Amino acid sequence: MAFVSICTIGRLNHPYDHPASRKFFQVGNEVYRQATKSGLIEAFSPEGVAFPDDIVKGNGSPILTLTVWRSLQSLYRFTYSGQHMQALRDRSRWIEPYPENHLTYVVWWTEKEKDVSWEEAFKRYNYYIQHGPTPFAFDFKHAFDEKERYS
């Protein structure tokens, strides 16, 4: 059975300890609880991860997520519903505006949870930037199924 992974990339408007950022993390904890009921299998901590400068551009504090999901459908439903959808609507309160053509996330299929890592996420992200959406790295608008068919 294949799993789907997603890495999201952005920058906070303020330092991590700013009241607005603390509110972001508070909302994030609520969203995480929703995710665990929606098909989330694994979430990787960004703590201690060296983020490549070419991936995280901007002035604010980097904010990245890396998660593994049961299916592309469960990830998509979670992303565009409930508390996460509201957080997306409110993101300008917390997240720097994205430069034109900034890729905010990348999705890919994996056979094993243990194959997912920050190194792999950065590799997939850079691949998408260089080659566009392919079965190796894609987004929701240009999704591929686990058999590498464009869906």
Solvent accessible surface area in square Angstrom, and as a share of the most:
residue,aa,sasa,rsa
1,M,162,0.72
2,A,16,0.12
3,F,36,0.15
4,V,0,0.00
5,S,0,0.00
6,I,13,0.07
7,C,0,0.00
8,T,46,0.27
9,I,5,0.02
10,G,7,0.06
11,R,37,0.13
12,L,0,0.00
13,N,52,0.27
14,H,65,0.29
15,P,79,0.50
16,Y,103,0.39
17,D,105,0.54
18,H,66,0.29
19,P,83,0.52
20,A,27,0.21
21,S,2,0.01
22,R,132,0.48
23,K,99,0.42
24,F,41,0.17
25,F,76,0.32
26,Q,104,0.46
27,V,27,0.16
28,G,30,0.28
29,N,89,0.45
30,E,70,0.31
31,V,16,0.09
32,Y,109,0.41
33,R,137,0.50
34,Q,35,0.15
35,A,4,0.03
36,T,68,0.39
37,K,176,0.75
38,S,36,0.23
39,G,11,0.11
40,L,17,0.09
41,I,47,0.24
42,E,66,0.30
43,A,43,0.33
44,F,53,0.22
45,S,72,0.47
46,P,52,0.32
47,E,157,0.70
48,G,83,0.80
49,V,37,0.21
50,A,92,0.71
51,F,48,0.20
52,P,46,0.29
53,D,126,0.65
54,D,83,0.43
55,I,3,0.02
56,V,5,0.03
57,K,128,0.54
58,G,46,0.44
59,N,151,0.78
60,G,12,0.11
61,S,21,0.13
62,P,32,0.20
63,I,25,0.13
64,L,4,0.02
65,T,62,0.36
66,L,1,0.00
67,T,20,0.12
68,V,0,0.00
69,W,5,0.02
70,R,132,0.48
71,S,31,0.20
72,L,18,0.09
73,Q,110,0.49
74,S,10,0.06
75,L,4,0.02
76,Y,106,0.40
77,R,151,0.55
78,F,15,0.06
79,T,14,0.08
80,Y,96,0.37
81,S,47,0.30
82,G,53,0.51
83,Q,80,0.36
84,H,39,0.17
85,M,44,0.20
86,Q,85,0.38
87,A,20,0.16
88,L,42,0.21
89,R,157,0.57
90,D,26,0.13
91,R,104,0.38
92,S,88,0.57
93,R,152,0.56
94,W,12,0.04
95,I,16,0.08
96,E,35,0.16
97,P,120,0.75
98,Y,79,0.30
99,P,77,0.49
100,E,157,0.71
101,N,143,0.73
102,H,42,0.19
103,L,25,0.12
104,T,39,0.23
105,Y,40,0.15
106,V,0,0.00
107,V,0,0.00
108,W,1,0.01
109,W,38,0.13
110,T,14,0.08
111,E,114,0.51
112,K,106,0.45
113,E,62,0.28
114,K,164,0.69
115,D,74,0.38
116,V,6,0.03
117,S,44,0.29
118,W,25,0.09
119,E,143,0.64
120,E,32,0.15
121,A,0,0.00
122,F,18,0.08
123,K,109,0.46
124,R,32,0.12
125,Y,4,0.01
126,N,47,0.24
127,Y,70,0.27
128,Y,27,0.10
129,I,98,0.49
130,Q,134,0.59
131,H,110,0.49
132,G,20,0.20
133,P,47,0.30
134,T,32,0.19
135,P,43,0.27
136,F,65,0.27
137,A,0,0.00
138,F,0,0.00
139,D,14,0.07
140,F,29,0.12
141,K,169,0.72
142,H,68,0.31
143,A,10,0.08
144,F,23,0.10
145,D,27,0.14
146,E,90,0.40
147,K,137,0.58
148,E,117,0.52
149,R,143,0.52
150,Y,132,0.50
151,S,92,0.59
